[in-house]
Amino acid sequence: MTFVRLAEVARVHGEGATAVHALKGVSLAVDEGELVAVMGPSGSGKSTLLNLAGALDRPSSGTVYIGEQDLAAVRDLAALRRRRVGYVFQDLNLITSLTAVENVMLPRELDGVRPGPARKEAMAVLSEIGAQDVADRFPEELSGGQRQRVAIARALVGERRLLLADEPTGALDTPTGDEIMRLLRARCDAGAAVLLVTHEPRYAAWADRVVFLRDGMISDTTDTSLVSAR
């Protein structure tokens, strides 16, 4: 089943002579259980594509669907994101005044879940990704890999089936980056749809499909069976 689909999506920033065409008629679908990597040079539209797929931005033209829902018809996009979409930001965006478990609890509490059940859900996800031992530490007390795990746990908590990751291995050493990719791959193999932006071919090799962007358009798509990297 297709979980997210972009149909002839364009995104233009500004108007007239200064307008920037970040995406130009892009069509892309990601199925449940599929990991799709997006690659391309800086300024090719990778982050814009991710923001549109995750309902963090609206297209200038074209349509974005999550499941069967046309996002243009959704009034409360924040609620949809909390319930269906997990986002691992490039700079992680962990709240420094909250502990690891409180960061993971936050989306559930914002969605009306009481603190007790929210903490239970958060601890379950932290345990799933091997970060339960750092639950009560603050972000500044964590290593880069531990912070990434917490950010991924926050993206996974609840019933979310779409995971978007923007350069999640960018600031990590190779062993830690490989471990983060194992976590993303495992979640995908459990049925989630995963859309990953990366500039590293070694991490793109974990994907089922690699999409190449250039100048706001898809220039190529490659199916991969490079399972040895996993």
N, CA and C of each residue as an Amber inpcrd file, in Angstrom:
protein
   690
   0.8400000  -1.1970000   0.0000000   0.0000000   0.0000000   0.0000000
   0.8790000   1.2520000   0.0000000   0.5620000   2.1990000  -0.8590000
   1.2960000   3.4630000  -0.9050000   0.9330000   4.3180000   0.2890000
   1.9520000   4.8010000   1.0160000   1.6700000   5.5950000   2.2040000
   1.7860000   7.0880000   1.9380000   2.7600000   7.4990000   1.1410000
   2.8650000   8.9150000   0.7890000   3.0890000   9.0210000  -0.7170000
   2.4110000   9.9940000  -1.3300000   2.5260000  10.1640000  -2.7770000
   2.5130000  11.6440000  -3.1230000   3.4830000  12.0480000  -3.9220000
   3.5360000  13.3920000  -4.4660000   3.2080000  13.2970000  -5.9480000
   2.2190000  14.0720000  -6.3890000   1.7640000  14.0170000  -7.7750000
   1.9890000  15.3680000  -8.4500000   2.9680000  15.4120000  -9.3540000
   3.2870000  16.6240000 -10.1260000   3.4300000  17.8430000  -9.2040000
   4.2230000  17.6850000  -8.1710000   4.3600000  18.7220000  -7.1440000
   5.4390000  19.7290000  -7.5340000   5.0970000  20.9980000  -7.4130000
   6.0500000  22.0850000  -7.6020000   6.0360000  22.9730000  -6.3640000
   7.1860000  23.5640000  -6.0790000   7.2670000  24.5170000  -4.9640000
   8.1090000  25.6930000  -5.4130000   7.4830000  26.8690000  -5.3900000
   8.1400000  28.1060000  -5.8020000   8.2020000  29.0400000  -4.6050000
   9.3870000  29.5610000  -4.3290000   9.5680000  30.5390000  -3.2620000
   9.7540000  31.9130000  -3.9030000   8.9230000  32.8850000  -3.4830000
   9.0270000  34.2210000  -4.0410000   8.2460000  34.3770000  -5.3230000
   8.3780000  35.5480000  -5.9480000   7.6250000  35.8540000  -7.1570000
   8.5100000  36.5690000  -8.1650000   8.0570000  36.5540000  -9.4130000
   8.7120000  37.3270000 -10.4590000  10.1360000  36.8860000 -10.7360000
  10.9960000  37.8600000 -10.9980000  12.3670000  37.5690000 -11.3940000
  13.1800000  36.9190000 -10.2870000  12.7630000  37.1190000  -9.0380000
  13.5200000  36.5600000  -7.9120000  12.9670000  35.2150000  -7.4400000
  11.9700000  34.6910000  -8.1290000  11.3650000  33.4260000  -7.7160000
  12.3770000  32.2830000  -7.8130000  12.3180000  31.4050000  -6.7950000
  13.1770000  30.2240000  -6.7730000  12.2880000  28.9910000  -6.9340000
  12.5280000  28.2190000  -7.9800000  11.7430000  27.0140000  -8.2590000
  12.4420000  25.8270000  -7.5900000  12.0640000  25.5710000  -6.3380000
  12.7420000  24.5300000  -5.5610000  12.4060000  23.1400000  -6.0650000
  11.1560000  22.9120000  -6.4610000  10.7370000  21.6470000  -7.0620000
   9.9070000  21.9530000  -8.3020000  10.0520000  21.0830000  -9.3230000
   9.3930000  21.3340000 -10.5990000   8.6930000  20.0680000 -11.0810000
   7.4340000  19.9060000 -10.7110000   6.6450000  18.7940000 -11.2300000
   7.1440000  17.4290000 -10.8230000   7.4520000  17.2490000  -9.5480000
   7.9850000  15.9820000  -9.0480000   6.8510000  15.0290000  -8.6780000
   6.9520000  13.7920000  -9.1140000   6.0190000  12.7320000  -8.7270000
   6.8170000  11.6020000  -8.0770000   6.3560000  11.1830000  -6.8990000
   7.0740000  10.1600000  -6.1460000   6.1070000   9.4780000  -5.1960000
   6.2100000   8.1580000  -5.0730000   5.3910000   7.4060000  -4.1270000
   6.2920000   6.5020000  -3.2970000   5.9510000   6.3750000  -2.0040000
   6.6790000   5.4820000  -1.1040000   5.6660000   4.5520000  -0.4580000
   5.8980000   3.2580000  -0.5820000   4.9810000   2.2510000  -0.0480000
   5.3260000   1.8960000   1.3940000   4.3600000   1.3230000   2.0930000
   4.6320000   0.7500000   3.4070000   5.7030000  -0.3290000   3.2610000
   6.6630000  -0.3540000   4.1720000   7.7280000  -1.3330000   4.1180000
   8.8300000  -1.0170000   3.1290000   8.8180000   0.1920000   2.5820000
   9.8160000   0.5910000   1.5890000  10.6720000   1.7300000   2.1270000
  11.9720000   1.6280000   1.8970000  12.9030000   2.6960000   2.2410000
  13.4060000   3.3060000   0.9450000  13.1160000   4.5850000   0.7690000
  13.5430000   5.3140000  -0.4260000  14.5400000   6.3850000  -0.0150000
  15.7090000   6.3720000  -0.6400000  16.7330000   7.3800000  -0.3830000
  16.6720000   8.4500000  -1.4700000  16.8600000   9.7000000  -1.0640000
  16.8790000  10.8280000  -1.9920000  18.2710000  11.4410000  -1.9600000
  18.8930000  11.5310000  -3.1270000  20.2270000  12.1010000  -3.2410000
  20.2300000  13.2230000  -4.2680000  21.2500000  14.0600000  -4.1890000
  21.3860000  15.1490000  -5.1440000  22.2770000  16.2300000  -4.5840000
  22.7650000  17.1270000  -5.4310000  23.6410000  18.1920000  -4.9530000
  22.8880000  19.1870000  -4.0760000  23.6510000  20.0180000  -3.3710000
  23.0480000  21.0660000  -2.5430000  22.1820000  21.9640000  -3.4130000
  20.9740000  22.2710000  -2.9220000  20.0590000  23.1240000  -3.6660000
  19.2210000  22.4050000  -4.7010000  19.2860000  21.0670000  -4.7110000
  18.5350000  20.3210000  -5.7220000  17.0700000  20.1270000  -5.3520000
  16.6940000  20.4160000  -4.0910000  15.2990000  20.2990000  -3.6810000
  15.0190000  19.1730000  -2.7140000  16.0690000  18.5470000  -2.1700000
  15.8810000  17.3720000  -1.3060000  15.0860000  17.7140000  -0.0470000
  15.5030000  18.7370000   0.6800000  14.8070000  19.0930000   1.9270000
  13.4060000  19.6110000   1.6350000  13.2410000  20.3180000   0.5250000
  11.9060000  20.7990000   0.1440000  10.9710000  19.6170000  -0.0860000
  11.4590000  18.6000000  -0.7730000  10.6520000  17.4060000  -1.0080000
  10.2470000  16.7630000   0.3150000  11.1890000  16.6610000   1.2290000
  10.9000000  16.0520000   2.5230000   9.8640000  16.8680000   3.2930000
  10.0010000  18.1850000   3.2600000   9.0520000  19.0490000   3.9700000
   7.6400000  18.9330000   3.4080000   7.5180000  18.7850000   2.0990000
   6.1990000  18.6220000   1.4820000   5.6160000  17.2610000   1.8120000
   6.4440000  16.2140000   1.7710000   5.9650000  14.8690000   2.0890000
   5.5000000  14.7640000   3.5370000   6.1190000  15.5430000   4.4200000
   5.7790000  15.5000000   5.8360000   4.7950000  16.5530000   6.2850000
   4.1830000  17.2660000   5.3470000   3.1630000  18.2860000   5.6640000
   3.7300000  19.4340000   6.4830000   5.0420000  19.6790000   6.3580000
   5.6290000  20.8560000   6.9860000   5.5370000  22.0790000   6.0730000
   5.1930000  21.8470000   4.8170000   5.0370000  22.9150000   3.8340000
   3.9700000  22.4860000   2.8490000   3.4310000  23.4380000   2.1180000
   2.4160000  23.1370000   1.1110000   2.9810000  23.4110000  -0.2800000
   2.6100000  22.5960000  -1.2660000   3.1310000  22.8180000  -2.6220000
   2.4970000  24.0390000  -3.2790000   3.2300000  24.6330000  -4.2140000
   2.6730000  25.7270000  -5.0160000   1.6790000  25.1820000  -6.0320000
   1.9270000  23.9510000  -6.4860000   0.9850000  23.2550000  -7.3610000
   1.2260000  21.7630000  -7.2040000   0.2730000  20.9780000  -7.6910000
   0.3490000  19.5380000  -7.5100000  -0.3160000  19.1120000  -6.2090000
  -0.2570000  17.8150000  -5.9160000  -0.9870000  17.2500000  -4.7810000
  -0.0950000  16.3090000  -3.9920000  -0.2280000  16.3720000  -2.6630000
   0.4720000  15.4570000  -1.7660000  -0.5760000  14.6460000  -1.0240000
  -0.4120000  13.3290000  -1.0340000  -1.3240000  12.4240000  -0.3350000
  -0.5600000  11.6790000   0.7550000  -1.1640000  11.5540000   1.9240000
  -0.7120000  10.6070000   2.9330000  -1.8350000   9.5990000   3.1010000
  -1.5560000   8.3570000   2.7140000  -2.6390000   7.3990000   2.5830000
  -3.5660000   7.8820000   1.4760000  -4.8320000   7.9590000   1.7700000
  -5.8080000   8.4470000   0.7920000  -6.1480000   9.9070000   1.0070000
  -5.5010000  10.5530000   1.9810000  -5.8270000  11.9390000   2.3020000
  -5.0510000  12.9240000   1.4430000  -5.7760000  13.8030000   0.7640000
  -5.1820000  14.9310000   0.0670000  -4.8590000  15.9870000   1.1320000
  -3.5910000  16.3230000   1.2980000  -3.2090000  17.2290000   2.3770000
  -3.8010000  18.6220000   2.2170000  -4.1640000  18.9830000   0.9990000
  -4.7840000  20.2910000   0.7840000  -6.1390000  20.3870000   1.4760000
  -6.7630000  19.2390000   1.7380000  -8.0820000  19.2310000   2.3770000
  -8.0010000  19.0400000   3.8840000  -6.7830000  18.9180000   4.4210000
  -6.6060000  18.6900000   5.8570000  -6.4570000  20.0280000   6.5610000
  -7.3600000  20.3180000   7.5030000  -7.3010000  21.5950000   8.2140000
  -6.2090000  21.6160000   9.2750000  -6.0960000  20.5540000  10.0320000
  -5.1470000  20.5240000  11.1390000  -3.9500000  19.6570000  10.7660000
  -2.9910000  20.2600000  10.0530000  -1.8180000  19.5110000   9.6270000
  -0.9400000  19.1320000  10.8050000  -0.9280000  19.9560000  11.8510000
  -0.1070000  19.6390000  13.0250000  -0.5740000  18.3420000  13.6640000
  -1.8770000  18.1420000  13.7620000  -2.4120000  16.9050000  14.3340000
  -2.0720000  15.7190000  13.4490000  -2.1720000  15.8920000  12.1340000
  -1.8230000  14.8000000  11.2190000  -0.3620000  14.4120000  11.3830000
   0.5220000  15.4180000  11.4920000   1.9390000  15.1150000  11.6640000
   2.1880000  14.3630000  12.9620000   1.5550000  14.7900000  14.0420000
   1.7730000  14.1300000  15.3260000   1.3400000  12.6710000  15.2880000
   0.2830000  12.3890000  14.5440000  -0.3060000  11.0470000  14.5730000
   0.2220000  10.1130000  13.5030000   0.6880000  10.6510000  12.3810000
   1.0040000   9.7760000  11.2490000   2.4120000   9.9350000  10.6980000
   3.0890000  11.0430000  11.0120000   4.3850000  11.3370000  10.3910000
   5.4360000  11.5640000  11.4680000   6.5800000  10.8760000  11.3490000
   7.7200000  11.1260000  12.2100000   8.8360000  11.7800000  11.4090000
   9.4650000  12.7940000  11.9810000  10.4730000  13.5630000  11.2530000
  11.7590000  13.5990000  12.0750000  12.8660000  13.1320000  11.5010000
  14.1860000  13.2610000  12.1210000  14.8870000  14.4240000  11.4260000
  14.9640000  15.5550000  12.1040000  15.5390000  16.7570000  11.5200000
  17.0580000  16.6580000  11.4640000  17.6580000  17.3750000  10.5210000
  19.1080000  17.3510000  10.3730000  19.8010000  17.8470000  11.6460000
  19.2450000  18.8680000  12.2840000  19.8360000  19.3770000  13.5240000
  19.1380000  18.8150000  14.7630000  18.3380000  17.7590000  14.5650000
  17.6690000  16.9720000  15.6070000  16.5320000  17.7130000  16.3080000
  16.7190000  19.0030000  16.6710000  15.6580000  19.7930000  17.3150000
  15.1840000  19.1970000  18.6380000  16.0840000  18.5670000  19.3890000
  15.7180000  18.1250000  20.7290000  15.6160000  19.3430000  21.6450000
  14.6700000  19.2930000  22.5710000  14.4810000  20.4010000  23.5160000
  15.4470000  20.1890000  24.6770000  16.3720000  21.1380000  24.8460000
  17.4720000  20.9440000  25.7990000  17.0200000  20.9070000  27.2460000
  15.8680000  21.5030000  27.5510000  15.3870000  21.5440000  28.9320000
  14.5900000  20.3040000  29.3170000  14.3960000  19.3870000  28.3560000
  13.6740000  18.1450000  28.6150000  14.6350000  16.9680000  28.5660000
  14.3760000  15.9570000  29.3820000  15.1710000  14.7330000  29.3200000
  14.8510000  13.9750000  28.0360000  15.6330000  12.9350000  27.7800000
  15.4050000  12.1280000  26.5800000  13.9800000  11.5920000  26.5370000
  13.5240000  10.9930000  27.6260000  12.1830000  10.4160000  27.6240000
  11.1230000  11.5020000  27.5100000  11.3600000  12.6830000  28.0940000
  10.3880000  13.7730000  27.9790000  10.3190000  14.2980000  26.5500000
  11.4570000  14.3190000  25.8380000  11.4390000  14.6970000  24.4250000
  10.6000000  13.7240000  23.6130000  10.7220000  12.4350000  23.9110000
   9.9700000  11.4210000  23.1670000   8.4910000  11.4570000  23.5390000
   8.1960000  11.7600000  24.7970000   6.8070000  11.8490000  25.2530000
   6.0590000  13.0170000  24.6220000   6.7620000  14.0900000  24.3030000
   6.1180000  15.3590000  23.9530000   5.0580000  15.2560000  22.8550000
   5.3240000  14.5880000  21.7160000   4.2770000  14.5210000  20.6860000
   3.0020000  13.8520000  21.1840000   3.1350000  12.8520000  22.0350000
   1.9650000  12.1510000  22.5470000   1.1890000  13.0340000  23.5210000
   1.9190000  13.7700000  24.3660000   1.2460000  14.6710000  25.3020000
   0.5280000  15.7920000  24.5590000   1.1540000  16.3110000  23.4970000
   0.5080000  17.3430000  22.6940000  -0.7520000  16.8200000  22.0280000
  -0.8050000  15.5130000  21.8380000  -1.9730000  14.8930000  21.2130000
  -3.0130000  14.4650000  22.2480000  -2.8060000  14.8600000  23.5110000
  -3.8070000  14.6120000  24.5380000  -3.5940000  13.3810000  25.3800000
  -2.4930000  12.6530000  25.1850000  -2.2160000  11.4650000  25.9920000
  -1.6980000  11.9130000  27.3610000  -2.1890000  11.3090000  28.4210000
  -1.7840000  11.6820000  29.7660000  -0.3190000  11.2890000  30.0070000
   0.3610000  12.0000000  30.9390000   1.8030000  11.7670000  31.1420000
   2.1810000  10.3220000  31.4200000   1.4000000   9.6200000  32.2260000
   1.7370000   8.2340000  32.5540000   1.7850000   7.3430000  31.3340000
   0.6890000   7.2510000  30.5830000   0.7090000   6.4410000  29.3650000
   1.7250000   6.9390000  28.3270000   1.8940000   8.2690000  28.2420000
   2.8600000   8.8150000  27.2840000   4.2710000   8.3680000  27.6290000
   4.6120000   8.3720000  28.9290000   5.9360000   7.9140000  29.3390000
   6.1170000   6.4250000  29.0420000   5.0650000   5.6510000  29.2610000
   5.1490000   4.2150000  28.9880000   5.4210000   3.9720000  27.5050000
   4.7250000   4.6900000  26.6340000   4.9430000   4.5540000  25.1930000
   6.3630000   4.9810000  24.8250000   6.8030000   6.0990000  25.4100000
   8.1380000   6.6110000  25.1030000   9.2220000   5.6290000  25.5320000
   9.0800000   5.0500000  26.7120000  10.0710000   4.0960000  27.1930000
  10.0970000   2.8410000  26.3270000   8.9410000   2.4350000  25.8320000
   8.8850000   1.2580000  24.9630000   9.6880000   1.4910000  23.6880000
   9.5620000   2.6940000  23.1090000  10.3040000   2.9910000  21.8820000
  11.7910000   3.1490000  22.1760000  12.1310000   3.8090000  23.2800000
  13.5460000   3.9370000  23.6490000  14.1760000   2.5620000  23.8590000
  13.4220000   1.6590000  24.4660000  13.9280000   0.2930000  24.6650000
  14.1040000  -0.4180000  23.3280000  13.1710000  -0.1950000  22.4240000
  13.2340000  -0.8340000  21.1030000  14.5090000  -0.4640000  20.3670000
  14.9750000   0.7700000  20.5350000  16.1660000   1.2170000  19.7960000
  17.4110000   1.2400000  20.6790000  17.3220000   0.6450000  21.8620000
  18.4890000   0.5100000  22.7110000  18.9290000   1.7680000  23.4130000
  18.0130000   2.6570000  23.7320000  18.3650000   3.9140000  24.3890000
  17.6690000   4.0800000  25.7360000  17.1550000   3.0060000  26.2950000
  16.4230000   3.1200000  27.5580000  17.3180000   3.5740000  28.7050000
  18.6120000   3.2880000  28.6310000  19.5300000   3.6440000  29.7130000
  19.7920000   5.1430000  29.8100000  19.4640000   5.8960000  28.7680000
  19.7090000   7.3470000  28.7970000  18.4070000   8.1280000  28.9300000
  17.3290000   7.4500000  29.2800000  16.0040000   8.0710000  29.2980000
  15.9470000   9.3290000  30.1560000  16.6370000   9.3440000  31.2900000
  16.5350000  10.4690000  32.2160000  17.6870000  11.4630000  32.0970000
  18.4600000  11.3550000  31.0280000  19.5250000  12.3190000  30.7880000
  19.0280000  13.4320000  29.8660000  19.6650000  14.5980000  29.9820000
  19.3510000  15.7180000  29.1040000  20.2010000  15.6270000  27.8360000
  19.7440000  16.2400000  26.7260000  20.4710000  16.1290000  25.4610000
  21.9540000  16.4750000  25.5570000  22.3070000  17.4830000  26.3630000
  23.7120000  17.8770000  26.4560000  24.5740000  16.8110000  27.1360000
  23.9330000  15.8580000  27.7880000  24.6520000  14.7740000  28.4550000
  24.8100000  13.5420000  27.5640000  24.3160000  13.6210000  26.3450000
  24.3110000  12.4690000  25.4450000  25.3640000  12.6170000  24.3530000
  25.8430000  11.4890000  23.8530000  26.7310000  11.4890000  22.6960000
  25.9120000  11.7750000  21.4340000  26.6160000  12.0120000  20.3240000
  25.9130000  12.2670000  19.0700000  25.0120000  11.1160000  18.6690000
  25.5160000   9.8910000  18.8170000  24.7000000   8.7320000  18.4660000
  23.4970000   8.5710000  19.3620000  23.6720000   8.8620000  20.6520000
  22.5480000   8.7680000  21.5900000  21.4920000   9.8160000  21.2750000
  21.9250000  11.0200000  20.9260000  20.9470000  12.0630000  20.5620000
  20.1730000  11.6590000  19.3130000  20.8760000  11.0540000  18.3460000
  20.1900000  10.5870000  17.1470000  19.1460000   9.5340000  17.4920000
  19.4860000   8.6180000  18.3870000  18.5290000   7.5850000  18.7890000
  17.2890000   8.2060000  19.4180000  17.5000000   9.1990000  20.2710000
  16.3650000   9.8620000  20.9190000  15.5020000  10.5650000  19.8690000
  16.1390000  11.2330000  18.9120000  15.3780000  11.9050000  17.8570000
  14.5730000  10.9050000  17.0380000  15.1590000   9.7520000  16.7710000
  14.4340000   8.7160000  16.0290000  13.2830000   8.1700000  16.8690000
  13.5290000   7.9630000  18.1720000  12.4540000   7.4840000  19.0490000
  11.2930000   8.4610000  19.0580000  11.5870000   9.7610000  19.1130000
  10.5230000  10.7690000  19.0730000   9.7540000  10.7020000  17.7620000
  10.4480000  10.3870000  16.6710000   9.7790000  10.2740000  15.3740000
   8.9140000   9.0240000  15.2730000   9.2460000   8.0040000  16.0600000
   8.5390000   6.7240000  15.9460000   7.3900000   6.5620000  16.9260000
   7.3770000   7.3300000  18.0100000   6.4160000   7.0920000  19.0730000
   4.9820000   7.2510000  18.5590000   4.0760000   6.4490000  19.0850000
   2.6800000   6.4970000  18.6450000   2.4270000   5.5690000  17.4730000
   1.4660000   5.9350000  16.6370000   1.0530000   5.0700000  15.5280000
   1.6130000   5.5340000  14.1910000   2.7030000   6.2740000  14.2060000
   3.2310000   6.8260000  12.9630000   3.7600000   5.7230000  12.0530000
   3.4050000   5.8420000  10.7710000   3.8250000   4.8350000   9.7920000
   4.6670000   5.4520000   8.6790000   4.9170000   6.7560000   8.7600000
   5.7800000   7.4260000   7.7950000   6.9100000   8.0820000   8.5570000
   8.1480000   7.7350000   8.2020000   9.3260000   8.2880000   8.8510000
  10.1470000   9.0280000   7.8090000  10.3960000  10.3100000   8.0720000
  11.1920000  11.1520000   7.1910000  12.4760000  11.5150000   7.9120000
  13.6160000  11.3060000   7.2660000  14.9030000  11.5400000   7.9100000
  15.7820000  12.3900000   7.0120000  16.1870000  13.5560000   7.5090000
  16.9970000  14.5010000   6.7510000  18.4460000  14.4030000   7.2270000
  19.2880000  13.7220000   6.4530000  20.7100000  13.5380000   6.7780000
  20.9050000  13.0570000   8.2230000  20.2530000  11.9640000   8.6220000
  20.3270000  11.5470000  10.0300000  21.6970000  11.0460000  10.4610000
  22.5820000  10.7800000   9.4930000  23.9180000  10.2740000   9.8310000
  25.0020000  11.3180000   9.5800000  24.6070000  12.5410000   9.2590000
  25.5470000  13.5490000   8.7860000  26.6790000  13.8740000   9.7330000
  26.4220000  13.9200000  11.0450000  27.4380000  14.3310000  12.0090000
  28.0050000  13.1510000  12.7940000  27.7970000  11.9380000  12.2980000
  28.1780000  10.7500000  13.0610000  29.3670000  10.0380000  12.4240000
  30.1230000   9.3030000  13.2540000  31.1780000   8.4770000  12.7000000
  30.5460000   7.2720000  11.9910000  31.3620000   6.5460000  11.2300000
  30.8320000   5.4670000  10.3920000  30.1270000   4.3680000  11.1870000
  30.7170000   3.8400000  12.2780000  30.0070000   2.7830000  13.0190000
  28.6650000   3.2460000  13.5740000  28.6310000   4.4750000  14.1030000
  27.3680000   4.9840000  14.6530000  26.3640000   5.2300000  13.5330000
  26.8330000   5.7530000  12.4000000  25.9530000   5.9500000  11.2480000
  25.3570000   4.6440000  10.7600000  26.1710000   3.6010000  10.7310000
  25.6660000   2.2830000  10.3180000  24.5940000   1.7750000  11.2810000
  24.7950000   2.0180000  12.5730000  23.8090000   1.5800000  13.5570000
  22.4890000   2.3320000  13.3860000  22.5710000   3.6400000  13.1070000
  21.3540000   4.4150000  12.8630000  20.6280000   3.8750000  11.6340000
  21.3610000   3.5190000  10.5880000  20.7320000   2.9630000   9.3960000
  20.0860000   1.6150000   9.6800000  20.6900000   0.8190000  10.5340000
  20.0650000  -0.4580000  10.9210000  18.7190000  -0.2090000  11.5950000
  18.6600000   0.8290000  12.4370000  17.4070000   1.1570000  13.1160000
  16.3370000   1.5720000  12.1080000  16.7110000   2.4210000  11.1640000
  15.7480000   2.8710000  10.1580000  15.2930000   1.6980000   9.2810000
  16.2520000   0.8500000   8.9070000  15.9260000  -0.2980000   8.0620000
  14.9990000  -1.2650000   8.7930000  15.2630000  -1.4740000  10.0900000
  14.4310000  -2.3930000  10.8680000  13.0020000  -1.8610000  10.9740000
  12.8710000  -0.5600000  11.1740000  11.5260000   0.0200000  11.2690000
  10.7980000  -0.1080000   9.9350000  11.5290000   0.0840000   8.8650000
  10.9520000  -0.0730000   7.5400000  10.5150000  -1.5170000   7.3130000
  11.3800000  -2.4660000   7.6870000  11.0530000  -3.8800000   7.5070000
   9.8580000  -4.2970000   8.3470000   9.5630000  -3.5160000   9.4030000
   8.3930000  -3.7870000  10.2420000   7.1220000  -3.1670000   9.6650000
   7.2450000  -2.4740000   8.5180000   6.0490000  -1.9730000   7.8450000
   5.9570000  -0.4810000   7.6590000   6.9150000   0.2900000   8.2020000
   6.8630000   1.7360000   8.0270000   7.3400000   2.1220000   6.6320000
   6.8880000   3.2750000   6.1590000   7.4270000   3.8690000   4.9390000
   8.4900000   4.8720000   5.3670000   9.6790000   4.7870000   4.7710000
  10.8020000   5.6310000   5.1780000  11.3370000   6.3840000   3.9660000
  11.4600000   7.7040000   4.1180000  12.0380000   8.5520000   3.0810000
  13.2610000   9.2280000   3.6890000  14.4190000   8.9290000   3.1270000
  15.7030000   9.3290000   3.6870000  16.4370000  10.2510000   2.7280000
  16.8500000  11.4250000   3.2080000  17.7380000  12.2980000   2.4450000
  19.1630000  12.0490000   2.9170000  20.0550000  11.7560000   1.9850000
  21.4510000  11.5150000   2.3330000  22.3470000  11.9240000   1.1750000
  23.5970000  12.2750000   1.4870000  24.5740000  12.5390000   0.4450000
  25.6150000  11.4310000   0.3820000  25.4420000  10.4000000   1.2390000
  26.4100000   9.3120000   1.3380000  25.9230000   8.0640000   0.5900000
  26.6140000   7.6470000  -0.4770000  26.2060000   6.4300000  -1.1930000
  26.1570000   5.1950000  -0.3020000  27.0350000   5.1080000   0.7090000
  27.0450000   3.9250000   1.5690000  25.7350000   3.7940000   2.3400000
  25.1060000   4.9030000   2.6820000  23.8370000   4.8520000   3.3950000
  22.6670000   4.7060000   2.4270000  22.7920000   5.2960000   1.2460000
  21.7530000   5.1010000   0.2230000  21.6420000   3.6360000  -0.1720000
  22.7400000   2.8730000  -0.0120000  22.7300000   1.4620000  -0.3830000
  21.8150000   0.6290000   0.5020000  21.3920000   1.1870000   1.6410000
  20.4440000   0.4740000   2.5080000  19.0210000   0.5630000   1.9610000
  18.7950000   1.4320000   1.0050000  17.4440000   1.6870000   0.5080000
  17.0010000   0.6490000  -0.5050000  15.6940000   0.5520000  -0.6890000
  15.1340000  -0.2730000  -1.7530000  15.2080000   0.4410000  -3.0960000
  15.2070000   1.7820000  -3.0180000  15.1940000   2.5880000  -4.2330000
  15.9050000   3.9030000  -3.9330000  16.6730000   4.3900000  -4.9050000
  17.3630000   5.6690000  -4.7520000  16.8480000   6.6180000  -5.8280000
  16.3990000   7.8010000  -5.3920000  15.8980000   8.8270000  -6.2990000
  16.9100000   9.9690000  -6.3290000  17.2900000  10.3830000  -7.5280000
  18.2720000  11.4470000  -7.6850000  17.5760000  12.7290000  -8.1360000
  17.8090000  13.8010000  -7.3810000  17.2450000  15.1040000  -7.7190000
  18.3360000  16.0070000  -8.2910000  17.9490000  16.8020000  -9.2650000
  18.8380000  17.8330000  -9.7950000  17.9850000  18.9950000 -10.2980000
  18.2990000  20.1900000  -9.8360000  17.5770000  21.3940000 -10.2560000
  16.0740000  21.2670000 -10.0450000  15.6780000  20.6300000  -8.9420000
  14.2740000  20.5460000  -8.5950000  13.4860000  19.4800000  -9.3180000
  14.1680000  18.6180000 -10.0650000  13.4840000  17.5600000 -10.8100000
  14.1550000  16.2170000 -10.5460000  13.3950000  15.1370000 -10.6840000
  13.9690000  13.8040000 -10.5760000  14.7230000  13.5020000 -11.8650000
  16.0320000  13.2990000 -11.7310000  16.8700000  13.0360000 -12.9040000
  17.0680000  11.5550000 -13.1540000  16.8990000  10.7340000 -12.0960000
  17.1020000   9.2990000 -12.2660000  16.5400000   8.5700000 -11.0570000
  16.1970000   7.3160000 -11.2260000  15.7520000   6.4440000 -10.1390000
  16.4160000   5.0910000 -10.3100000  16.9580000   4.5710000  -9.2150000
  17.6660000   3.2970000  -9.2610000  17.1020000   2.3550000  -8.2150000
  16.6670000   1.1760000  -8.6250000  16.3170000   0.1200000  -7.6840000
  17.6140000  -0.5550000  -7.2360000  17.7060000  -0.8690000  -5.9640000
  18.9470000  -1.4420000  -5.4660000  18.6830000  -2.7570000  -4.7340000
  19.5760000  -3.6770000  -4.9030000  19.5110000  -4.9620000  -4.1740000
  20.8170000  -5.1530000  -3.4000000  21.4340000  -4.0270000  -3.0010000
  22.7290000  -4.0790000  -2.3100000  22.5180000  -4.4320000  -0.8500000
  22.0610000  -5.6450000  -0.6110000  21.7550000  -6.0570000   0.7620000
  22.9960000  -6.3440000   1.5760000  24.1550000  -6.4740000   0.9320000
  25.3710000  -6.7850000   1.6750000  25.7390000  -5.6960000   2.6490000
  25.3590000  -4.4370000   2.3510000  25.6850000  -3.3290000   3.2410000
  24.8900000  -3.3820000   4.5180000  23.8160000  -4.1590000   4.5330000
  22.9640000  -4.2170000   5.7060000  23.5180000  -5.1960000   6.7020000
